[in-house]
Amino acid sequence: MKKKITFGILAFIIGIGIAFYSESFFRGVIQDIFKWSTSDKIKFIGKNFYVFSNKFYFITFGIGLLILTLENLNQELTQMLKNGILSILIFVIILIGISAVDANMKIIECTACNDGIRKLNWNEINYGMILGTSVIISIIPNLIRIIKRTKKPAYNTV
């Protein structure tokens, strides 16, 4: 039990650290998805300046790594890799999906755009919400496995 708590706290802190250091990378990826998914009908204007994303982004990365760690704590290496790759794959697919839908919605709602090109300020995208939602959805399979494991019926406990 003490081992789980220690690893859980450590994983949560590392998750927040990963979120902190990967924030600018993910901002660039989301901006690229916005351009790519709309066939360059989005043009970013202004200065690309930001301080930090919202707290939701950092907390979800911490919780995501916490759940992934707790689910894989007593697993074999191959099962850990499978679970990690599945979570990353779901994260990437959801990230692309949410970003593409959001970008196309911004194009659709633009009624006064010149030549169908929407000008967006760099900070008009809610990066934290897109990333946080992607992380939450990507850890759902891990949560389901944890719940199934803890709710196993006790047979032959006479």
Phi, psi and omega per residue, in radians:
M1 nan -0.755 3.133
K2 -1.105 -0.621 3.119
K3 -1.106 -0.751 3.141
K4 -1.115 -0.735 -3.125
I5 -1.136 -0.785 -3.139
T6 -1.092 -0.856 3.120
F7 -1.126 -0.636 3.126
G8 -1.106 -0.826 3.134
I9 -1.125 -0.751 3.122
L10 -1.092 -0.763 3.130
A11 -1.115 -0.707 3.127
F12 -1.078 -0.794 3.138
I13 -1.143 -0.745 3.102
I14 -1.107 -0.690 3.105
G15 -1.055 -0.740 3.090
I16 -1.143 -0.678 3.092
G17 -1.106 -0.750 3.092
I18 -1.066 -0.753 3.126
A19 -1.065 -0.742 -3.124
F20 -1.094 -0.817 -3.068
Y21 -1.400 -0.336 -3.116
S22 -1.758 0.063 -3.059
E23 -1.047 -0.841 -3.112
S24 -1.169 -0.594 3.084
F25 -1.078 -0.853 -3.114
F26 -1.173 -0.585 3.053
R27 -1.044 -0.771 3.109
G28 -1.125 -0.714 3.117
V29 -1.092 -0.788 -3.134
I30 -1.128 -0.708 3.096
Q31 -1.089 -0.718 3.096
D32 -1.113 -0.702 3.103
I33 -1.126 -0.691 3.111
F34 -1.051 -0.760 3.135
K35 -1.217 -0.830 -3.075
W36 -1.109 -0.790 -3.041
S37 -1.269 -0.263 3.118
T38 -1.936 0.231 -3.108
S39 0.950 0.834 3.123
D40 1.038 0.598 3.076
K41 -1.606 0.088 3.037
I42 -2.029 2.264 3.108
K43 -2.129 2.237 3.140
F44 -1.547 2.369 -3.112
I45 -2.194 2.882 3.120
G46 1.463 -2.914 3.141
K47 -1.654 2.398 3.119
N48 -1.479 1.359 -3.074
F49 -2.132 2.331 3.072
Y50 -2.616 2.700 3.090
V51 -1.742 -1.180 3.083
F52 -2.586 2.715 3.023
S53 -1.286 3.126 3.124
N54 -1.288 2.890 -3.080
K55 -1.114 -0.515 3.139
F56 -0.954 -0.735 3.141
Y57 -1.054 -0.868 -3.093
F58 -1.174 -0.738 -3.103
I59 -1.160 -0.727 -3.132
T60 -1.157 -0.628 3.066
F61 -1.127 -0.724 3.100
G62 -1.093 -0.815 -3.140
I63 -1.167 -0.669 3.124
G64 -1.058 -0.822 3.120
L65 -1.204 -0.594 3.075
L66 -1.044 -0.871 -3.115
I67 -1.158 -0.735 3.109
L68 -1.067 -0.706 3.125
T69 -1.169 -0.834 -3.120
L70 -1.118 -0.610 -3.138
E71 -1.244 -0.513 -3.075
N72 -1.800 0.125 -3.028
L73 -1.009 -0.738 -3.090
N74 -1.962 0.458 -3.113
Q75 -1.691 2.822 3.028
E76 -1.286 2.810 -3.098
L77 -1.019 -0.743 -3.128
T78 -1.120 -0.683 3.124
Q79 -1.203 -0.649 3.073
M80 -1.060 -0.794 3.131
L81 -1.102 -0.744 3.109
K82 -1.054 -0.815 -3.129
N83 -1.122 -0.730 3.134
G84 -1.152 -0.769 3.129
I85 -1.143 -0.717 3.106
L86 -1.064 -0.772 3.135
S87 -1.119 -0.750 3.124
I88 -1.141 -0.717 3.129
L89 -1.102 -0.802 3.096
I90 -1.080 -0.740 3.124
F91 -1.009 -0.832 -3.109
V92 -1.132 -0.775 -3.137
I93 -1.093 -0.789 -3.135
I94 -1.175 -0.705 3.108
L95 -1.030 -0.813 3.118
I96 -1.134 -0.758 -3.118
G97 -1.096 -0.864 -3.124
I98 -1.123 -0.763 -3.126
S99 -1.110 -0.751 -3.130
A100 -1.146 -0.743 3.123
V101 -1.134 -0.784 3.138
D102 -1.077 -0.751 -3.141
A103 -1.091 -0.798 -3.129
N104 -1.199 -0.545 3.057
M105 -1.158 -0.658 3.113
K106 -1.160 -0.592 3.081
I107 -1.221 -0.757 -3.111
I108 -1.102 -0.715 -3.074
E109 -1.350 -0.103 3.141
C110 -1.464 1.950 -3.117
T111 -1.730 -0.343 -3.090
A112 -2.045 0.661 -3.119
C113 -1.513 2.434 3.073
N114 -1.375 2.150 3.123
D115 0.997 0.431 3.122
G116 1.291 0.240 3.137
I117 -1.737 2.138 -3.124
R118 -1.648 2.226 3.073
K119 -1.655 2.164 3.140
L120 -2.095 2.447 2.955
N121 -1.270 2.615 -3.093
W122 -0.974 -0.554 -3.067
N123 -1.683 0.191 3.087
E124 -1.386 -0.126 3.092
I125 -1.664 2.359 3.105
N126 -1.552 1.407 -3.082
Y127 -1.034 -0.755 -3.105
G128 -1.071 -0.721 3.140
M129 -1.202 -0.717 3.127
I130 -1.095 -0.840 -3.115
L131 -1.202 -0.753 -3.139
G132 -1.083 -0.767 3.105
T133 -1.111 -0.696 3.112
S134 -1.087 -0.726 3.130
V135 -1.151 -0.798 -3.115
I136 -1.045 -0.796 -3.136
I137 -1.162 -0.602 -3.105
S138 -1.234 -0.376 -3.138
I139 -1.664 -0.004 3.134
I140 -1.014 -0.784 3.104
P141 -1.031 -0.644 3.109
N142 -1.152 -0.736 3.108
L143 -1.084 -0.730 3.130
I144 -1.081 -0.750 3.123
R145 -1.141 -0.670 3.110
I146 -1.124 -0.783 -3.123
I147 -1.130 -0.754 3.117
K148 -1.075 -0.703 -3.127
R149 -1.169 -0.656 -3.110
T150 -1.406 -0.344 -3.127
K151 -1.770 0.279 3.107
K152 -1.115 2.323 3.129
P153 -1.219 2.549 3.140
A154 -1.576 1.860 3.123
Y155 -1.605 2.641 3.082
N156 0.952 0.837 3.128
T157 -1.839 0.703 -3.111
V158 -1.271 nan nan
